[in-house]
Every structure is written in structure tokens, then in C-alpha cells.
Amino acid sequence: MLDAAGEALYVGKAASLKRRVVNYTQLARLPVRLQRMVSETASLEVVTTHTEAEALLLEANFIKRLRPRFNVLLRDDKSFPYILLTGRIDRTMKTGADPTGEAARLRRSKGGPAPADWIGVAKYRGARTHEGEFWGPYASAGAVNRTLNALERAFLLRSCSDGVFSGRTRPCLKFQLRRCSGPCVERVGADDYARLVQQAREFLAGRSREVQDELAAAMNRAAGNLEYEAAARYRDRIRALTQVQAQQDINLEGLDLEEADVIAAASASGQVCVQVFFFRGGRNNGNRAYFPRHDRALAEDEVLAAFVAQFYDNNPPPRQVLLSHPLAEAALIGEALSVRAGHRVAVTSPLRGAKRRLVELALANARDAIARRLAESATQRDLLERLAAAFALEAPPQRIEVYDNSHVAGRNAVGGMIVAGPEGFRRNAYRKFNIRGARAVVPAAANDTGAGTGGVREASEGHSPGDDYAMMREVLSRRFARALEDDAGREDWPDLVLIDGGAGQLAVAEAVLTELGIDDVPLVAIAKGPDRDAGRERFFMPGRAAFSLPERDPALYFLQRLRDEAHRFAIGAHRARRSQAIARSPLDEIAGIGARRKKALLTHFGSAREVSRAGLDDLARVPGISTTVAKRIYDHFHGGG
């Protein structure tokens, strides 16, 4: 269903389209929510599928992509972390650490072990396209880190990147701490290391008892042979496994939960919490709470049905899905998930027995989570009311946007925008702006005592390095120009804009909004007090003298948290951009040099520096490098062309 502007209002499926549409024409029988939806509907678009299962999958995909106002929306759809066993490890786990294979080639030429020959363990998040074996998902980074810690201590697998592995000439600290077997310097044989990897696989697959029995037998043999140091090492490995098992907190004896998710929904005060527990290999991999956006008139089972379809749109379905509520379309959902997963997925709602007790546990966690959220919301509402009073706003703000910039002498400059509201920080709405260069804006006659900001003046040439005013101008211009174009209905516009800075930054912000014809977004700048003391912040608003809030005012603490969160986010984005710049090769800047040609150049010359020193004839002799490309490379490094 589309409105007059062509925006999606609702996405649904129906075995009989005629009956579904006729039902919407009987307005008197519809709830208020659907009456409002029908009144805004200007047109319908229909997609025909071969099966109902295919329609269900398509519906979930459309809802995720179009985010219609009248559907239940899963707001937090980020991917879950996994554990990856692989012979190629890099710090980001997005690509191999050595895409050219140069490190491995050099290692082999020296007679040392190549990284790819020694499987390591790493945390991984993202599309599962990396080579290796994936184990999970885990509910949180903490759950993954605990398991990784146990794997290192129990199985002594490497966790270093390929670059670090290739560069080692002696064991690292982890070897001394008995958390790695030292394959980089051949302190362990290939067969023994392969056995460690196999034991780790068995542990991750849920066969930890067999692994412990094997280690216990080895410990007893070592003790019987008076090899007490070896026996102590086996003892420590057994302890590591025992500790991670003790952290599961849930007794799964007698349960067939090799691969299952337990999903429960609970509601209170018009909100629904969906709690998801992950069980893999017979172990609890943690749990996570979700608060999907939905109409308050919807029942728990309706929200749960919509949640399940969307949740598995970007997460691999397990073999069992246990639900707290029976769903009318459980069989259809199971069929659709089976198509997606490539194996049978059973979607059930157990009524009794051990599995029902697990569902009740998930329900209890959902109720606790929603109770905490309601308590936090009450506190948050009070803080927002205090902000409205302090800044003379018409109503408590529902969306606060806070802006800050981060750079070092103008290099790798990044602007950060964080968002907060009644539900707290909305991290899925955070945005970063890689600052590309803007007109320099210098505040004219800005002061921190008078009412008004004194206007701005523009420099005719681009901003100089470190020009914070120009950077803020670029960030705000891009944010609100995009909002005017893509969000004319103002669904995601701020009720309050908070800027980290003083009167000068406020002047810039005011000028940007004026140029864009926006005059109804409240602006506040927050500046640290004398000696940058927290608690002595000064606030600047258009048409109002600078002022401070009482040191113990809860609103002040809240504003400090907002400012600090924006600062943290901007610094993190800047560091990430700086790291990418450091890792970037000069060859990446040359047009027409992709991964294949870059690999050929590095293989032939050994380094980017040697490429820069090469002559035209030498460059043209590289396989895959034509005379034209060779001249382009030469001109890039020698200022020609």
C-alpha cells in the first residue's frame, strides 16, 4: 500500500488478494490503526509469487527494505558475531591480511611456516563470505570473547593476524602465558597442531565431554610417566573448558538442542519485548532483547510472528525455533525458513516439558527486560522534561541530535552525529560524515555574553586544515540538505540540535539552517567552562545570553553524557579513517590499478616504494601492465602528465 507520495505504508501477503482488499473496504469493522492506514492509501502494488512460503520471505524482505509505517519493524537488525576457524586472519576479518600472498611467499622462501597452513581462531562479524568454518551465532561480543578465551587456553590455537604470524622470529607473550602453542616458530608439530584444531572443533560442536575425557586421559598418562609439567598443562586446559561450561547457567541435560533458538514475547504498557536465546552445540550462546516498533493495538502473537519472519531475513535459521506463543502460520513460517536455510526448520510452541521450561525462562527474561526499560523510560522522560524547561522548548524532545568533529590538524576529519530520545541512545541512527572540504565559515563578532550570534562570513577559498567552523558547516549542510530532499514529512527530524562548541559553532549552525530555509529546529551549543572543567559548561542559544545550569542539575549530567557520547563516536570514526589511510597503498590512488594489477606490481617489485622508483620500461614488463598503464603509474609518482 502506497501513499500519495509513493511511500510504502504497509506490506502484507494474502492467499486471496480479493478477500484481503474487500476486507479493507469495510472501514467500520477495522480498528482505528487500519482505518488510518486505508485513509492514507492512494494506490496498491501487487507482486505474485509461486508459493505462500515465497510470499512470506518476500514480505520480510520488503518490510526490511522499505520500513513501512504500519508494519511491525525490527529496529536492531545488525549481524551477530561468530567464531571463525581459518588459515587467513586479519584484524577486521573482512579480507585476508595479505591479499597478495606476499607474506606467505616470503615465509616459504625462508623455510618457515606459512599462515594458511596453521588454522587460527578469530571473532567475526558480517557476511559469512570469508574462507573457514563459522561457529555461532553468539548473542554478544562478550559471549564470543569468553569462548575465544577458553579456546586459547584449552586448545592453544593461534589468534594473531597473518602479518604478525609471518613476521615472528620468536614466540610472543601468549606462548609464555600458555595461550598459544607457537606454530609461528614451529614450537608445535603439524600433526599435534592438527589434533588441537580437531579438539576445538569437537568442543564447538558440543562434544565437550569427549574432549575433557581425552584430556583427562592424557593428563593421567603424563602423571604416570612422572611428566608433571605436561600433566599440569593438561590440567589447566581442562579447567578452561570447565569454566566456560559453568558460565552457561542453564541445565540442558536430556534436551535435543544442538541447534535451536528460543524466542519469547512479553508486553507491558503498550510495549512488547522479544527475547531470543541462542543454543548451539548443546550450549547456551547467550541471549538478546529486542523492542520492535509496532502498533499498540497488536497482540503479542502478532508482533512475534512479524518479528520471526524479519529476524531470519538476515540471520541463518537453526533447525529448531521454540516460540512462547502458538502462531497460526507456524507451519508456513517453518516452510519458508526451510527454503532459506536449505534444511528443515521446525517452528513449534512447546506446552510442557523441559523445552517449555526454557521458553518460560525466555519469557521471564523478556518481562524483566521490559520492566527495566519502562523504569529507564520514566527516568528518561523526566530528563527530557527538564531539558524542555532549561531550553524553553515547546515540548520534551523526542529526537535529540548531537554533533561533534574529530581530526588531527585537519587530516582524516570526520563529523559525528549521535541520536537520543525517550528510549535512550539510538545507535542505529548514528551517522558519520567523512569531511571532504567545505567553504570556510568564520563567525563575525561572536561573543559569549550578548544575546545573538553576530552572523557569519565566508572565506572565498576552501577551508584551511583544522577549520572547525567549516567542518561543522559541511556536516550540518549535508545532514539537513539530505533531510529536506529525502524526509519531507519530517519523520526523522530532530526536536533539538546540540553542538559541541561555543558561540562560533552556534553561528555556523544558525547560518546553515537559515540558508536552507529551516527556522523551527532549536539549536543549542555546549562549551566547556574555564579550564575545561566538567560541571561549568556554558550554553548558547540564538537570541539568548549565554547561561549555565546548576552543577547538580540532572539535566546537566544528561547533557554531559550526550556531549561525551558524541565525542566518543566522532573520535572512534576518526581513528578508523586514520587507520584506513595508514594501511592504504600509494598504488590505490592510481586510476585503473585494481587488486589484480596491484598484486602483479607488488609481486614483481616487492614493495610500493620500488614501484615508484621503477622506469617506464621496467613497469611495462610486468604481466598485465600495458604501456599506457605503465605511463600512468610513472606519471603518478614523477608528476608527469
N, C-alpha and C positions, 0 to 999 in steps of 0.2 A: 504494500500500500504506500502510495506516494502523495506528498502534499503538493500544493500549487507550485512550489519552487523546485519540485522534482526530488526532494529529500525523502529518504525512506522513513516511514512512520512505524511500519510493522512488517515482520517477515514471518510467515506461517506456512504450514503444509496441510494438505487435506486429500483424503482418498477420493472424495466427491467435491469438486470445486463448486458445483451448482448449489449443493446444500449449504456449504460454508458461506457463500456470498449471500444467499437468501436469508440465512440466519442474521447476518449483519444488517439487513434492511429492516428487521423488526426491532426498531430502536427501543420501544417501550420495555422489551424483555431483557435488554442489555444492561449490564452495570454501568455506572457513571463513567468509568475509565474508557470502556469501549464506545460509549456514546460520544465521548470527546474525540476519540480516535476516528470514528466514522465521519464526524462533522468536519474534520480537517483533511479527510482523504479526497484527493482530486482525481486520482487515476489508479489503475491496477496494472501490474506486470505479472505475467504468468510464465513459469518455466515447467515443462512437462518432463518427468523422469520415468525410467523403466520400472522401478520398484519403490515401495514405501521406504525401504532402508536407504536407498539412494537419496530420496527426498529428505529424509532426516539428516543425513550428512550434509547435503547442500544447504538446508536450513541453518544448521550450526555455522557453516562457513560464511553464509550471508550475514548472519547476526554479528559474527566477529568482525567482519569487514565493514559493514555499513553502520553498525551500532544504532539501530532504530530506537526511538524514544519509548515505544510501547512494548518492547520486549524485555525479558529478564536479561541483564548484562553481567557477565563475569568481568569484573574490573581489573583483577590481578591475574593476567594470563602469561606471566613470564615463565620461562622454562625452568625445570628443576635440575639440580646438579646431579651428576653421575660420577662413578668411579670408572676410570679407563685404564685397562691394561694394554700397553702399546710399546712398540720399539721406537716410536718417534714422539718425543716430548718437547714442547716449547712452552714458554711462560704463559701465553694466552690460550694455548690449546685450540687455536683456530687453524693454524697451518703448521707444517713441520718447522722445527727450529732452523734447519739447514736445507732450504728448498733446493739448493744447487747440488747437495750431496758432497760438497767440498770437504766438510769436516770428516765425514766417514772415509772419503778417498784418501785424505792425508793420514788418517789414523791407520788405515790398512797399509799404506806405503811405509809406515814406521813399524809395522808388525804388531800394533796394538789392537785392542778390541774395538769394533765399530758399534755405535749406539744401537743401531737397528737390530743387532744380534742379541741384545740383552733387554728383555721386556721390563718396563718400569711401570710404576703406578702413579696416577695423577688425578686431580679433580678436574671435571669437565662440565661446562655448561654451554648449551647451544645446540644447533642442528647436529645430529649424530652422523656426520659425514667423515670424521677422522678415522683413519685405519686403526683397528684394535677391537678389544672386547669391552662392551659397556655393561656396567652393573648398576642397577638402581631402578627407578629414581629414588632420591633421598629428599626428605621434606625441607631440609635447610642445609646451609653451608656447614653449620655446626655438626649436624649428624654425619655429613661426609668427612669432616675433619677428624671426628672421633674414630671413624672406621679406618681412615688413612693412617692415623696414628697407630692403631692396632696392627694394621698390615705391615707397617715399617718395623715395629718392634717384634712381631711374631714371625715374619717371613723375610725380613732383611732385604726387601726389594729396593732398587734404585728409584729415586723420585726427582733426580736432577734433570735439567734440560740437556738436549743433545750437545749443545755447545759446551756446557760445563763438563759433561762426560768426556768429550773428545779432548778437552784441554787439561785433564788431570794427569799429573805425574806421580802423585802420592795420594793416599786415602784422605777423604775430607773428615770433618768433625763427626758426621753421622756414623762413620765407621768406628770411630773411637767410642761413641756412645752406644754401640751395638744396635744401630737402627738401619744399617746398610751392610751388605756383605762385601762391598768393594769390588764390583765387577769392572769398574773403570780401570783399575790397575791389576786386574786378574788375581785378586786375593781369594777368589772362589772359582772353581772349575765350571765349565759349561754344563756338565751333567748335573752337578749339585745345584746349580742355579735354576736349571730347568725344573728340578724337583721342588724347589721353593716356590716357583711360579705355579706349579700344579697344585701345591697345597693351598696357595692363596685362592686359586680358582675354586677349589672344593669348599673352602671357608665361605666365600661369597655366594656359592650355590646352596648354602645351608647345611653342608655336611661337616659342621664344626666338630661334632662329637668324634667322627672318624679321624679328623686331623689331630685332635687332642690325644686320642688313644695312640696314634702313631708317634707323636712327640713324647708321650709318656714312656712308651716302649724304648725309644731312643735314649731318653734320659736314664732309664734303669740300666740299659746296656752300658752306657758310659760310666755310670757309677760302679757297676760290677767290674769294669776294667780299670777302676781307680782313676778314671779321667774326670776328675771332679770339676775342672773348669768348663769342660764341654757339657757336663751334666747341669751345671749352674746356668749355662746359656739356654739349654732346653727348658729348664725350669722357668726362666724369665719369659720365654716365648709362650709357654703355657699360661702364665699369669696374664700376659697381654690379651690372650684370647678370652680368658675367664672374665676379665674386667669389661670387655666390650659386650659380652653376653649379659653381664649383670646390669648393664645400662639399658637393656631392652624394657624392663619394668613390666612386661606383660607375659603371662604364662600361656604359651602356645602349645602345651603338651596335648597330643592327640588331635590336633587340628590340621587339616589339609590346607595350609596357607602358603604354599610355595610361591604363589604369585597372586596377590589379592589386594584390592583397595576396599576400605570400609568407609562409606560416606553417609553422614547423618546430618539432618537439618532440624534446627530448633528455632523458635520465633519468640519474640517479646517486644512489646511496644511498637509494633509495626515493622520491625526489622527481622531479618532471617539470617542466621549464621549457618554455614555449611562447613562441617568439619571432615577432613579427609585424613585417614590413616593409611600408610603405605606398608605393606608386608611383602618382602621379597626373600626368597631362600629360607622361609620359615622364621625370619627375624623382623622385628619392627624397625622400619627405616625412618620413623618419625611421623609427625602429623602437622597439618596446617589448617588454619581457619580462614574462611572466605566470607565476605559480606556482599553478595551480588546486589546490583541495583535492580529494583523491582517495584511493581505497583503494590501498595499496601493491602489491596483487596485480594491479592493472590494467596492461596493456601500453601502450606509448607510443601506438599507433594508436587504442586505445580512448579514452584521455584526449584525443587530438587530435580525434576525431570528436565527443565531447561538447563540447569547447571551441568548435569551429567553429559548432555549432548555437546555443550560448548567446551567443557573441561577436556574431553578426549579429542577435541578437534586438533590440538597441538601437543597432546601427551599420549604416548603409546598405551593402549588399554591392556590391563593384565588379563589373566584367564578367568578371574572371579571378581565381580563387583558386588559387594554386600551393601544394601541400602536400608535406611531406617524406616522408610515408608514404602508400602506396595505401590507400584506405578502401573497404570492402565496400559502403558506402552512399553513395559519392561521387556517383553519378547522382541518387539520391534527394535528397541534400543540395542539389545543384545545382538540381534542380526546385523544391525548397522555397524556396531563396533567390531564384530567378527570380520566383516568385509574390510574394514580399515586395518585391523591388526594382522589379518592373514591366518588367524587361528580362532578357534571357538572361544567366545567370551560369554560367560554365564552371568546374567544380571538377576539377582534374587534379593528377596527381603525375608531373612530368616525370622521365624516367630518364636523359636525356642532353642534350647541347647547352647553349646559353647559359642557358636557363631553369633547367636543373639546376644550373648553377654558382651562380645566385642562391639556389636552395634550399640548396645546400651552404654558402653564406655565412651564411644564416639559421641553419643547423644549428650552424655554428662559433660564432656569437654566442650561441646557446642553451646550448651546452656551456660557454662562458666564463662566462655569467651564473650557471649552476648551480654552477660551481666557486667563484665569488666568494661565492655565497650559502652554500655549505657551509662555506667558511672563516670567513665572518662568523658563522655559526651556532655554530661551535666557540668563537669568542671570546664570543659572547653567552651560551652555556651556562656558560662559566667565570664570567662576571659574575653570572649568576643563582645559581650555586652559592655565590659569595661573599656575595650578599645573604642567602641562606638561613642562612649561618653567622653573619653580622652580626646578624640579627634573630631568630635561633633558630627558624627555620621548619622544619616537618617535611620539606619537600622544596623544591627550587628552584621559584619561582613561574612558572607558565605564562601567567598573565594578571595584569599589574600595572595598576591604575587610579590615576591621579594627578589630584587636584582642586585648582583654584585659582579665585578670583573676581577680577573686574575691574570697576571703576566709578569715577566721579568724584563724590565727595560723595553717594554713593548713587544717582546718576542713571544710567539705562541700564545697570543692573547685570546682569552676565552671569556665570554659572558655567561653567567649562570642565572637561571630563573627557577625558584622553588615555589611550590604552591601549598597553602594550608587552608583549612576550613573547619567546620564543626567536627569532622571526623579525624582531625589532626593533620599531619603531613600527608600529602597526596603524591607519593613518589613517582607514580606512573604518569603524573602530569609535569614532572620536572623537565626542563629543556636547557640545552647548552647551545651557545652561539659561537662558532669559530669566527672571530672578528677578522674581516677581510680588509678593512680600511674604510674610513668614512670621512666626511667633512669635519674639520676641526671646529669645535664649538667652545667658545670661551665666555664664561659668564661676565657680564658687564655690570659693574657696581654692585656685585652680590655682597651681602653682609649678613651677619647672623643676629642682628638686633632689630633691624627695621622690618616692617610688615611687607611683603613683596620681595621679589627675587631680582628685580632690576633688569630682566631681559637677558638676551644673549647676543653675541656677534659671531659671525662665521669667518674663518680664515679661508682664503681663496685656494690654498694648496692643501693637499691631503694631510691628515693629522701626523704629527711627529711621533716618534717612538715614546710610549708611555703616556700619551694624551688620554687620560681617563675620561675627560668630558666627551671627546669624540667617540670613544669606545661605547660609553653609555648611550650616546645618541644613536649609534648604529644598532645596538641591541634593541632599544625601545622602538626605533623606527621599523625594524624588521618584524618585531612582535606585533605591533598594532596595525601596521600596513597589511600584514597577513590576516589579522583578525577581521579587519574591515572587508577583506576580499572573501574569506572562507567561512566566517562566522557572523554573518549579518544579523542573525537572530539573537546574538549575544548570549548563547548558552554557556560559553566558557570564557566570558569576560570577567575581569576582576572587579570586586567591590572596593578594593583598596590596593594601591601600589605602594610598596615600601622600598626605598632605595638606600643602599649603604653609602652614605656620603653626607655632605653638608649642603649649604645654600647653593653652591655652584652646581652640584649634581641635580638639585631640585630645579634650578633654572633651565638646565638642559632638558629634563623630563617635561617640564611645562611647555617648552618651546616645541618639542616633538609632537605632543598631543594637540597643541594649537594648530600646527601646520597640517595635521591630519583631520582637523575639524572635530576633535573629541574634547568635550568640555564637561563631562559628567563622571569622570573616573577620579576619585580622590587620590591625591599624591601626598606622601609623607617621606621626608628624608631623615635618616637617623645618623648622627655623628657622635663619635666617642668624645667624652669630656676631656678636660685638661689632663695631660699626661696619659691619655688614652685609658683612663680609669673606667672600668665597668661600673655601672650604677650612677654615673654622672653624665649619661648621654643627653644630648640636646636634640630636639625635634624641630623640623622646619616644615611649614605648610604654606601654600600660596595665600597671600592676604592676611597672614597671621605672624605675630612676632615669635621668635624662637622661644622655646619653653622646655622645661624638664618635668619629669614625673617623680613623685616621691620615691625615695630609694627602696622602700619596702613594698611598693605597689606591685601586686601580682601581674598587672598589665605590663609593667616594665620588664619583669622577668620573662614574660611571654615574648615580648618584642626582642629581647636579647637572644632568646632561643631561635627566633625566626632569622635574625641577622646572622647568628653564628652558623645556622644550618645553610644559609645561602653562601656564606664564606667557605664552609667546608666543601660544598658541592662545586663551587667555582674553582677552588684550588685543586680538587681532585680531577676536574676536567682539564685544567691547565697542565697538570703533571702528566696526564695521559697523552695529551697532544705533544708535550715536550718529549716524552719517551718515544713516540712515533717518529718525531723529527730526528732524534738521535739515531734511531735504527734505520732510517731511510737512507738508501744508497744514492750517490750522485747520479747514477745511471737511471734512477726512477724519474729524473727531471727531463729526460731527453724524449721527445716525441717519437713514437714508433719503436721504442725499446720496451718490449713486453718481457714476460717471465722467461720465455724460451731464448730470446736473444741475450738477455741479461745473463742467463746461465752459461750460454756459449762463450760470452766475453770473459766471465769470471773464471771459467774452466781453462780458457786459453791463456789469460794473462795472470791469473792468481788473485788479483785484487782490483778494486775500482781505481786506486792510485796508479797502478801500472797501465790500466786502460787510458787514463788521462795523459800519460806520457807517451803513448804509442803514436807512431806516424800513420799517415793515410794508408800506405801500402800494407803495414802490419795489420791494421784494422780490417782491411778488405780481405785479408787471408783467413779471417775467422769464418768457420762454416755458418752459413745463414746470414752473413753480413754483406750486403751488396755495396757497390762503390758509392751509391747515393747515401745509404745509411752510414757508411764509414765516414763520409764527408760531414754528415750531420753531427756525428759523435765528435769528430775532430774540431769542428767549429764551436761546439758547445764548450769544450774545455780550453779552446785557444782564442775565443772571442771573435771568430770569423763569421762570415755570412751577414 
